[in-house]
């Protein structure tokens, strides 16, 4: 059952978003509708990719010619762009680079760009050898072109994603969606989108079989009940719906035929349908459609792939831990002096956490609070009660002036890098919890302790201290269930950006 606290929190945020939505004219509404269409998004991604490839080629030519003094005539044939532009467009299309870009999570975008660009350049080198073997190609140009293409394509694609996220938060360029089916399931659907901060859909309302309980739950979700299931075609046409999210009772004997009929009619009307299923919604399973039988086949992830990802993660932890520890050693004299000038006492503060073995361990942070901070908390009931809600205080009176600066830019976290070298912590993982927080995870504690806690993680980059405690628990579970090295790389990049902006820190 979805927590009422989370749902109420989401309804409030959606109400605020609706209140901030700017008034638009008919022409502007048309533009936002076009931008919400799948064909428009695919076209934007294609155009931007080709711009990135051409810009990277030009920059590579200029750089190689300037720094290596290679003659321009030896870099590439004249009019070479007439070949490589359609070549890259075709290969990236075949590698599914433009298949529903709005449905791809950031780590899948990173993986797709890296593999797509790498395979495309490997194919380009082979094509050059066959088609232009009598002409000279600079290998330095190809290497520089490859690196710049990766950098520019990732930059432009993620800038597009950021642009769409910004528009969605303002209630613009969203796809209109209709929820059909069980209210409890639909609430879970909203929560799944919420913890990922995905706002690409503007939900027009709900269609369900008429009953008082369902109507009451829909009102609790802040969504209007637009009618019964039999009215879905009329409602979809009236609200110009682009997506129908469908979940009918699995206990009903006529459920599947009704689902198939709705899908057939939606195909005729050019409306996308997303069918909710506990089976296909699980991240634990990989599956693909068997074209011979028409059914789905489930298969296991290759062991070597998972092992390789874990090896890369371990290597990154050691490298980051080594560099971070060296930086920490340089920071100790300066930070220690600032702390001592304001408050006598130790420079470091031992922070307890529950390790994978279920026992209490400690890591160190630069001390940011008064030396008697724990006693103040215990002796102030109002402060202790507020702390128990999130295990954090937004305006903590115990924090030193220098401590606020250290926290704002996460400098107080640097001694944790020693924990990476010792193997107690990982750089990206679920958040560390204290002994008193174990009960907040309930049955999910076992899953939480199945992986090392991290210095940063999914919840930090999706809201940090601005999230509710229940959201943090869900975000930790989401990270563990969806872990991949690509997700870690995305979180690392977002962490650097969040820290530089001092966003959500206190």
N, C-alpha and C positions, 0 to 999 in steps of 0.2 A: 504494500500500500504506500502511495506517495505521501510524504510528509505534508501536513496542512501548512506548516510554517513555511516550507519552501514555496508551495503553491501561492500562498498569500503574498510572499515576497515578490514572486514573479508577476502576479496580477498588478501589484503596486508599480513595478517597473514598467510594465506595458502601458498602464494608465498614464504614467509620466511621459512615456514616449509619444503616446497619442496626443497629449496636451501640447507637446513641443513640435508636433508635425506641422510644417509650414503650409499655408494655403497655396494651392497651385492652380494655374489656369488650365484651360482645356488643352492648349498646345503643350504645356509642361507635363500634364498628365500623360499625353501621348508619348512624350520622350521617356518618361519614367517607365511606362508600360513596355516600350521597345527594349529598354535596358534590362528589364526583368525577364525578357524572352530568352530561351535557351540558344536560339540561332544567333542572337546579338552577342551573347557572352562568348560563344565559340568564335565568332568573327573577330571580336576584340582581341582575344587571346592569340589567334592566328596572325593578325596584323602586327601586334606587339612583338611576337616571336620573330617575325621576319625583319622587323626594324632592328631588333637586338642582334640578329645574325649579321645583317648588313653593316650596322654600326661597329660591331666587333671586328669584322673583316677590315673595315677602313682603319680602325684604330691599330689593329695588328700590323697592317701594311706600313702605316706611318711610323710606328714604334720600331719595327725591324729595320726599316730603311734608315731611320735616324740614328739608332743606337748601334746597329751592326754594320752599317754602311753597305748594305746589300742593294745592288741596282734594282730600280723598280721593275724593269723588264724581266728580271729573274724571279720575281715574287709569285706572279700568277698570270695566266693568259689574259689578253685584252677581252673585255666583255664577259669575264668569267661569271659575273653575277647572274647572267641570263641562264646559266646552268645551275648554280648552287641554290638560288632562291627557290625555284620549283622543286629541286631535289630535297631540300630541308622540309619544305611544306608537305611534300608527299610522305616522307619518312616519319615525321612527327605525327601526321594524321594516322598512318598505319600503326604506330606505336600507341595509339589511343590518347594522344596529347590533347585532343579537343573533345573528348567524350565527357559531357556533363561536368565542366570545370567547377560549377557551383556546388556539386555534390562531393567534391574531393576535400578531405581533410588536409591541413597544411603539410603534415609529414608525408602524405601520399603525393602531394604536389612536388615536394623536394625530391622524393625518390624518382618520380616520373621524369622530372627535368634532368636529373643527373644521368639516369640510365638512357633516356631518350637522346640527349646531346652526345653522350659517349658513343652509343651505337651508331648514331648518324655520322659522326666524324670518322669512325672506323670504316663505315661503308663509303664515305666520301674519299678517303685515302685509297681504297681499292678501286673506286670508279676513276679517280685521277690517274692511277697507274694504267688502267685499261684504255681510257678515252683520250688522255693527254700525255701518253708516255713519251712522246717526242719533245714535249715542252718541259721546261724547268720549273720545279716547285720548291720553294724554300721550306725545309722542315721546321725552321724556327717560326716561320709565318703560321704554319698549321698549329703548332703548339700554343703560340700566343693567341691565335684565333679561337682555339678550343677553350682556353682559360677565360678569355674575355666574354665568349658567348655564354658560358656557364654563369659568370658573374652578372652580366647584363640581363639574361633571360630570367634568372631567379629574381633579380631586383625588380624588373618590370612586372613579372607575374605576381609577385607578392605585393607590389604597389597597387595593382589592379584589385587584388583581394582586399587590401586595406581600404581602397576607394569604395568598393561595394559594401564593406562592413560599415563604413561611415554613413553611406546613404541609407542602409537598412536601419541603423540606429535612429535615424531621423524619420523613419517610416516611408522611405522612398525606394523605388526600383525593387520592391518586394514582390514575390509571386503570391497571388491570391490562392489561398488553400481552404479546403472544406474538410472538416473532420466527420467521419461517418462511423458510428459503432459504439462500443462500450466506453462509458465515461471514465472508468478507472484506467483503462488502457490508454485513452487519449490524454489523461493527466500524466501518465508515465512518459508518453511521447513528448509532451511539453517539457517535462523535466530533463529528458535526454538532451534536447536542444538547449535548454537553459544552462546546464553545467558546462557546455561547450561554447556558450555565449554566441550561439548561431541564431541570427534573426532574419534569415533570408525569406521567411514566409510571413505573410499577413493573414491570419486565420479569420475568415469571414464569420464562422460560427460552426454549430454542431447539428448534425442530423442523427436522430436516434429513434428507436421505437418509443412511443409515448408511455411514460410512467413517471409518477411523482418523484421517485428517488433519483432517477436519471436527470430530470429537470433541475432538481435541487443541487445535484453535484455539478451540473454544467454552470449554474449560476455562481457556485462557489469558485469555479475556474475563471469567472469573469467573461464567459463566452455566451453569446445569445443562442438559444435553441431556434433554429430556422424552420423546423418542420420534422416530419417523419421520414423514414428511409425511402418510402415510395415516391417522395417528392424530389429526389436528388437531382433529376435532370432539369426540372424547372428552376430549382434554387441555384444550381451551377450556372445555368444560362443567365439568370437574373443578376448574379454577382460577378459574372465574367471570370469564373474560377479557372485557374491554370493547373491546379493540382488537387487531387482528392486523396486523402489519407483514410484508408479503409480497414476496419476491423469488425467483423461480424462474429457472433457467438460460435465457438467451435463445437458446442454441444448440439447445435441445430442441424438436423439431417439435410436441410436444403440450403445450408450456408454456402458451400462451395459453388453450386450452380448459380446462386445469386451473385457471388463475387465475380465469376467468369462473365456473367451477363453484363455486369456493371463495367468491367474492363473492356469488353467488346464495344459497348456504346461509347465509352470514353475515347477509345481509339478512333472511332468515327468522328468524334467531336474535337479531336486533337487535344485532349486533356490527359495529362500524366496521372498515373495511379500508383500510389505507394501502399502496398498491402502489409499490414503489421503481422508479424509472426514471431512467437517466442523462439522458434527453431532457427529462422534465418537472421534474427536480430542478434544472435550470440556471436561475440568476437572470437570464441574458442574454435569455431569451425570454418574451414575453407571449403568452398563448393563451386561447381560450375555445371552448366547445363549439358547433359548428354544429348547431342543432336539426333542420335539414332532412336533413343527411347523417348525423348522429350521430357525426361525427369532430371532431377538434380543429383549429382554425385558428390559425396563428401570425401575429402582426402586430408591427410596429415601434412603439416608443413615440413619440408625437408630438414632433417636433423642438422646437416652441415650448415644450412642457412642460419638457423637459430644459434648454433655454436659459434659461427663466425661473428654474428652480431654481438654476442656476449663477450667474445675476445676483443672486439673493437672497443666496446664499452669499458672493459677492464683496462685496456691500454690508455684510453682517454682519461680515466680516473687517475692512473698513476702519473701521467704527464701533467694534467691539471693540478694534481696534488703537489707535485714537485715544484712547479712554477709558483703556485699559490703560497706554498710554505716559504719559499725564498723571499717573496714579496712581504709576507707576514714578518719575517725576521727583520726586514728593513723598516717596517712600520712600528715595531715594538718600542724603540726608544722615543719616537715622536708621540705616539698615542699614549704611551705610559706616562710621559712627562705631563701631557695635557690632563690626564685623569688625576695624577697626583696633585697638580696645582689646584684643582677644584675640590677634590675629596680624597682624604688619606685612605689608604687601604690597598688591597691587591689590584693588580692590573687586569688579571684574568678572572673570569667567573665560570665555575664548573656547572654545566647544564646537564641534567640527567635526561636520559632517554631509554626507551625499551628497545633492546636489540632483537635480532632475528631469533635468538635463543629464549626470548621471553624474560630475560633478566635485565636489571638496571645497569646501564653503562653511563659514562660521562664523556662529553667533549667540552672544549673550552672556547669561550668567546671573550672579546674585550669587554670589560665591565662597563656598562652604560648606566647603572643605577647606583643609588646610595648604598653604602656598605650594609646598612640596616634595613634594606628593602624588604626582605622576607619577614622581619619582625613587624614592620609597618603594615604589611598585608594581613598578617595574622591578628593584629590588634585593631584593625579597622573593618568591622563587619560589612558596612556598605560597599567598601572597596573590594572585599573578598567575594561578596555576592555577585558583583558586576564582573569580576575576573572569572568566576566559575562559568559564565555564559559562553565565553569564547576562548578562555585561557589566554586572553590578551586584553590590554586596556588601551583605548584610543588616545586618551590624554592622561597618561600615567604620571601622577605627581612625584613618583619616586625617581624618575629619569633625570640624570644630570644634564646640564647644558651641553657639554661636550658629547654626552651620550646621545642627545637628539641628533646632532650632526653625524655621528658615527652610524646611527640607525638609518638616517635618511638615505645615505649612500651605501648602506650595507657593509661598511668598513668593519663593524663589530663582528661580522661573520668570518673574517679572514683566518683566525686561528683554527677554524674547522678544517682547513685544508690539511692539517696534520692528521685528521681523522681519515682522510682519503688515503694517505700513505700507509696508515696502519691497517686499512681494510675494514674499519668499523663502519664507515659511511661511504656512500657513492655520491657522485656530483649531482646526478639527476635521479630522483626517486620520490616515493611518497614522503610526506613531511614527518619529522621526528615527533614522537609523542612522549609525554611523561607517564609515570606509573599511574597517576590519578586519571589519566585520559583513556585508559584501556576500556573501561565500561562504555564509553561513548560509541565504540565501534561494534559492540555486541558480537554477533556471529561472524562479522567481517574481520575481526581481529586476527584470526588465523591467516587470512589472505594478506592482510597488511604486513604481518611479520614474516611472510614468505620471501620478501625481498628487503634489501638494505634500505634504510632511510636515506634521504638525499639532502644535500645543501640547498638545492632548489628543486622545483617540481612543477607539476601541472597546475596545482592550486595557486602557487605564487604568481604565475604569469597570466592566470585567468581572473585575477582580482586581488590577490594577496590578502591583506588584512581586511579588505572591504567585503569579503565573503562571510556568510553565516557558517557556523560550525557544521551543520548538516550538509551544506554544500561542500565543505572541505572533505568530509568523509566520502561523499559521492565522487568527488574529483580524484581522490586517492585511489578509489576502486576502479574508476575509469582508466587511470594511468596504468595500473597493474594489468588490467584486462587487455588494453590496447598497446602494450609496450612494444616498441621497436627502436632500433638505433636511429632511425629517421625521426621519430618522435622526440628522442633525446636531443638531437641536433636542433630541431625547431625550438624546443624549450630553452636550450642554451642561448640561441640567438635572441629570443624574446626576453630572457633574463637580463642579458647585457643591456638591452634597450630599456627595460623597466628600471634597472638600477641607475642608469645614466639620467633618466627622467625623474628619479626618486618617486615613482608612482606607487601609491598604495602603501608606502612605508611609514611606520611611526613607532 
